[in-house]
Amino acid sequence: SPSHAQCAPAHRQTQTAGRRKADAMRVSAGTEHGAGYATEGGRHRRMREDWSRLNPTLPPETPGRAKRHLAGGRGSRYLRLLSKPLYLLGVFSGLGGSCLCQLLFFGSLVGPALPSADDPSTAHQIVPHRPPHVPPGGYHAIVVPAGGQAVDGPPAHVAARLEEAIRLYERSPVPKPFVITTAWGTPHKPCPHDAGGFERHEAADNALYLTRRGVPPDAILEESASLETVGNALFTRLLHTDPRGLRTLAVVNNRFHMPRTRAVFGHVFRVPPTSESEPEAAYELEYYEVEDHLPADVLQARLRKEAKSTPVFAEGGSWRAQTRTLRELAGWLWRENTAYATKRLLEERLPPDPEVLKSY
């Protein structure tokens, strides 16, 4: 019998032929299910080779599913599909629509918890320097110029101004406007005093009246430095409307006082800060006139006084020529206006007309 050494080459040839036949059968079987999907052993071996060839930087033991999608056959179709712009556009559009739906759903859940425009706690937030558009019939502030005080509160003609301010406030849309009350008092007579002996400022008296009639305290701004109409306008602008960006104003006054109010407020809220080369202030003022509520004799005396003083403040008058900017206006106030200028202390105070005094 042949020796082992003699039989070895024939045995190796037989094994090689058997392997070739088995490989041919596997490949034949694989074609029935698509290229790249032969028997389990052949598939894994070939996919491992293909994966190593396509991705030389990745280890051959990368998970089988990823190998199958990237190596030949069906995987190559995925690669070609991912390279098409329209396919990518569709994918990202779908993702965007999904995110939008989720945002809308989230908004429907948290929306009721957000503050409402009707919430009074947010109705009087500070308006930015460039306030939003004011709805029709709405204002940033309602200004009530000073008119005098009585021991028991605002006199009838001042109460009429306050009632009109309340009406405007109640009819204004949200966010509600501020109501600005003005004046320390008047140089024509002393302020009344409270139970503790302290002066009651007119701005405070009128603010108290408003709160008792339902206006929230945080809707009221007091200007308690002025003593007459020019001061009412100037200090209101410097203390409240300029810093808060309140640009659309309603000004309420009695008929007998309205011509001077228009002349003074229209000028004070128009002049630029420091130079005539600067643009005029961007204010919009509307005026609301109420009945006089003064006895006939007192009204006639007051009308004579108004007829004498109003032309000084009118267009083309000397006052406007001296006060073309806020800087000049402030200088005039402390230098020439005898309600504030220090030179007033060097002169004897003259008593006002008794009938005119009844209108304060």
MIROTOR-166774 format. One record per residue (C-alpha): residue in three letters; x negated, y negated, z. Coordinates in steps of 0.2 Angstrom, whole numbers, padded with zeros to 4 digits, always signed. Layout:
// MIROTOR-166774
AlaXYZ;...
//
This chain:
// MIROTOR-166774
Ser+0000+0000+0000;Pro-0006-0018-0003;Ser-0015-0027+0011;His-0007-0042+0020;Ala-0019-0054+0011;Gln-0014-0047-0006;Cys+0005-0049-0002;Ala+0003-0067+0004;Pro+0003-0076-0012;Ala+0018-0067-0019;His+0028-0070-0002;Arg+0024-0089-0004;Gln+0030-0089-0022;Thr+0046-0080-0016;Gln+0049-0093-0002;Thr+0046-0108-0014;Ala+0058-0101-0027;Gly+0071-0099-0013;Arg+0069-0117-0007;Arg+0071-0123-0025;Lys+0086-0113-0027;Ala+0094-0119-0011;Asp+0090-0137-0015;Ala+0098-0135-0032;Met+0114-0128-0024;Arg+0114-0143-0011;Val+0112-0156-0025;Ser+0126-0147-0035;Ala+0137-0147-0020;Gly+0133-0165-0016;Thr+0139-0171-0034;Glu+0157-0165-0029;His+0158-0177-0016;Gly+0148-0192-0023;Ala+0130-0195-0025;Gly+0121-0196-0009;Tyr+0132-0184+0001;Ala+0125-0167-0001;Thr+0125-0154+0013;Glu+0122-0160+0031;Gly+0103-0156+0031;Gly+0100-0163+0014;Arg+0110-0179+0017;His+0101-0183+0032;Arg+0084-0180+0025;Arg+0088-0190+0009;Met+0096-0204+0018;Arg+0081-0205+0029;Glu+0070-0206+0014;Asp+0081-0219+0006;Trp+0082-0230+0021;Ser+0063-0230+0024;Arg+0061-0235+0005;Leu+0074-0249+0006;Asn+0069-0255+0024;Pro+0051-0252+0026;Thr+0050-0262+0042;Leu+0064-0252+0051;Pro+0061-0235+0059;Pro+0068-0219+0050;Glu+0079-0215+0065;Thr+0091-0230+0062;Pro+0109-0225+0065;Gly+0116-0214+0051;Arg+0132-0226+0048;Ala+0120-0241+0044;Lys+0109-0230+0033;Arg+0124-0224+0023;His+0130-0242+0020;Leu+0113-0248+0015;Ala+0106-0233+0005;Gly+0112-0230-0013;Gly+0129-0225-0018;Arg+0143-0233-0008;Gly+0131-0244+0002;Ser+0125-0252-0014;Arg+0143-0257-0018;Tyr+0144-0266-0001;Leu+0128-0275-0004;Arg+0134-0281-0021;Leu+0151-0286-0013;Leu+0143-0296+0000;Ser+0133-0306-0013;Lys+0149-0313-0021;Pro+0153-0331-0016;Leu+0172-0328-0018;Tyr+0171-0314-0006;Leu+0161-0324+0007;Leu+0173-0339+0005;Gly+0188-0327+0008;Val+0179-0320+0024;Phe+0176-0337+0031;Ser+0193-0344+0027;Gly+0201-0329+0036;Leu+0190-0333+0051;Gly+0194-0351+0051;Gly+0213-0347+0050;Ser+0211-0335+0065;Cys+0202-0348+0075;Leu+0216-0361+0071;Cys+0229-0350+0076;Gln+0220-0346+0093;Leu+0218-0365+0096;Leu+0237-0368+0092;Phe+0242-0355+0104;Phe+0230-0361+0118;Gly+0237-0379+0115;Ser+0255-0373+0117;Leu+0249-0365+0134;Val+0240-0380+0141;Gly+0249-0394+0132;Pro+0263-0396+0146;Ala+0250-0397+0159;Leu+0242-0413+0151;Pro+0247-0430+0157;Ser+0262-0437+0147;Ala+0264-0455+0140;Asp+0279-0457+0152;Asp+0268-0452+0167;Pro+0268-0468+0178;Ser+0251-0463+0185;Thr+0243-0466+0167;Ala+0254-0481+0162;His+0242-0494+0168;Gln+0225-0488+0164;Ile+0212-0501+0159;Val+0214-0505+0141;Pro+0198-0504+0131;His+0190-0519+0123;Arg+0198-0515+0106;Pro+0216-0510+0112;Pro+0226-0498+0101;His+0240-0504+0090;Val+0254-0512+0101;Pro+0271-0504+0097;Pro+0285-0516+0091;Gly+0292-0526+0106;Gly+0277-0521+0117;Tyr+0264-0532+0125;His+0247-0529+0134;Ala+0253-0542+0147;Ile+0267-0553+0152;Val+0260-0570+0160;Val+0271-0580+0172;Pro+0263-0598+0174;Ala+0265-0606+0191;Gly+0280-0617+0195;Gly+0280-0620+0214;Gln+0284-0612+0230;Ala+0298-0612+0244;Val+0297-0607+0262;Asp+0308-0592+0258;Gly+0300-0587+0242;Pro+0301-0592+0224;Pro+0313-0607+0220;Ala+0327-0604+0208;His+0317-0610+0192;Val+0302-0599+0196;Ala+0314-0584+0200;Ala+0321-0586+0183;Arg+0304-0584+0175;Leu+0301-0569+0185;Glu+0318-0561+0181;Glu+0313-0563+0162;Ala+0296-0555+0165;Ile+0305-0540+0174;Arg+0317-0539+0159;Leu+0303-0538+0147;Tyr+0293-0526+0157;Glu+0308-0514+0158;Arg+0311-0515+0140;Ser+0293-0513+0135;Pro+0287-0496+0128;Val+0275-0485+0137;Pro+0261-0489+0141;Lys+0269-0503+0151;Pro+0262-0520+0150;Phe+0254-0529+0165;Val+0263-0543+0173;Ile+0251-0558+0178;Thr+0256-0570+0191;Thr+0246-0586+0193;Ala+0241-0600+0204;Trp+0234-0603+0222;Gly+0247-0616+0223;Thr+0249-0634+0217;Pro+0240-0650+0222;His+0256-0659+0224;Lys+0261-0651+0240;Pro+0253-0639+0253;Cys+0256-0620+0252;Pro+0269-0612+0264;His+0261-0601+0278;Asp+0265-0583+0283;Ala+0269-0577+0301;Gly+0251-0576+0305;Gly+0247-0594+0300;Phe+0239-0590+0283;Glu+0242-0598+0267;Arg+0254-0589+0255;His+0247-0591+0237;Glu+0260-0593+0224;Ala+0253-0578+0214;Ala+0256-0567+0229;Asp+0273-0574+0233;Asn+0278-0570+0215;Ala+0270-0553+0215;Leu+0280-0548+0230;Tyr+0296-0553+0222;Leu+0292-0542+0207;Thr+0288-0527+0218;Arg+0304-0529+0227;Arg+0313-0529+0210;Gly+0305-0513+0205;Val+0289-0517+0196;Pro+0275-0505+0202;Pro+0261-0514+0212;Asp+0248-0507+0200;Ala+0256-0515+0185;Ile+0254-0533+0193;Leu+0238-0543+0192;Glu+0237-0559+0202;Glu+0227-0574+0197;Ser+0226-0584+0213;Ala+0213-0597+0209;Ser+0222-0610+0198;Leu+0232-0626+0204;Glu+0240-0632+0187;Thr+0244-0626+0169;Val+0226-0627+0162;Gly+0219-0617+0176;Asn+0234-0605+0174;Ala+0228-0601+0157;Leu+0209-0602+0159;Phe+0208-0591+0174;Thr+0220-0579+0167;Arg+0209-0577+0152;Leu+0193-0576+0162;Leu+0198-0565+0176;His+0210-0553+0167;Thr+0213-0553+0148;Asp+0196-0555+0142;Pro+0188-0542+0153;Arg+0202-0529+0151;Gly+0204-0532+0132;Leu+0223-0538+0134;Arg+0226-0547+0117;Thr+0244-0547+0115;Leu+0253-0558+0128;Ala+0271-0564+0132;Val+0271-0581+0141;Val+0287-0584+0151;Asn+0292-0602+0156;Asn+0307-0614+0159;Arg+0313-0625+0144;Phe+0307-0641+0153;His+0289-0634+0154;Met+0288-0625+0138;Pro+0280-0639+0126;Arg+0265-0641+0138;Thr+0264-0623+0141;Arg+0263-0619+0122;Ala+0250-0633+0119;Val+0239-0628+0134;Phe+0240-0609+0132;Gly+0239-0609+0113;His+0222-0619+0114;Val+0214-0610+0129;Phe+0218-0593+0121;Arg+0211-0598+0104;Val+0194-0606+0107;Pro+0178-0596+0105;Pro+0166-0593+0120;Thr+0151-0604+0118;Ser+0150-0610+0100;Glu+0161-0617+0087;Ser+0152-0606+0074;Glu+0159-0591+0083;Pro+0176-0584+0077;Glu+0191-0589+0087;Ala+0198-0577+0100;Ala+0209-0564+0093;Tyr+0224-0567+0104;Glu+0243-0566+0099;Leu+0255-0575+0110;Glu+0273-0575+0111;Tyr+0283-0587+0121;Tyr+0300-0584+0131;Glu+0310-0598+0136;Val+0322-0597+0151;Glu+0335-0610+0158;Asp+0328-0624+0169;His+0338-0620+0185;Leu+0335-0638+0192;Pro+0347-0651+0198;Ala+0351-0664+0185;Asp+0342-0678+0193;Val+0327-0667+0197;Leu+0327-0661+0179;Gln+0327-0679+0172;Ala+0312-0684+0183;Arg+0303-0669+0178;Leu+0306-0672+0159;Arg+0299-0689+0160;Lys+0283-0682+0168;Glu+0282-0669+0155;Ala+0285-0682+0141;Lys+0270-0692+0148;Ser+0258-0678+0150;Thr+0261-0666+0135;Pro+0254-0677+0121;Val+0237-0677+0130;Phe+0236-0658+0126;Ala+0244-0658+0109;Glu+0235-0655+0093;Gly+0223-0670+0088;Gly+0223-0676+0106;Ser+0207-0681+0116;Trp+0208-0665+0127;Arg+0206-0653+0113;Ala+0192-0663+0106;Gln+0182-0661+0122;Thr+0186-0643+0125;Arg+0182-0634+0108;Thr+0174-0619+0117;Leu+0176-0610+0133;Arg+0160-0617+0139;Glu+0166-0635+0136;Leu+0183-0631+0143;Ala+0175-0625+0160;Gly+0164-0640+0160;Trp+0180-0652+0158;Leu+0189-0642+0171;Trp+0176-0645+0185;Arg+0171-0662+0179;Glu+0188-0671+0174;Asn+0203-0662+0181;Thr+0207-0669+0197;Ala+0214-0653+0204;Tyr+0197-0646+0204;Ala+0183-0659+0201;Thr+0174-0664+0216;Lys+0176-0682+0213;Arg+0194-0680+0219;Leu+0187-0680+0236;Leu+0181-0698+0235;Glu+0199-0704+0231;Glu+0214-0706+0241;Arg+0227-0693+0237;Leu+0243-0702+0231;Pro+0260-0695+0235;Pro+0270-0689+0220;Asp+0287-0694+0214;Pro+0299-0687+0227;Glu+0311-0681+0214;Val+0297-0673+0204;Leu+0291-0665+0219;Lys+0307-0655+0220;Ser+0303-0647+0204;Tyr+0288-0638+0212;
//
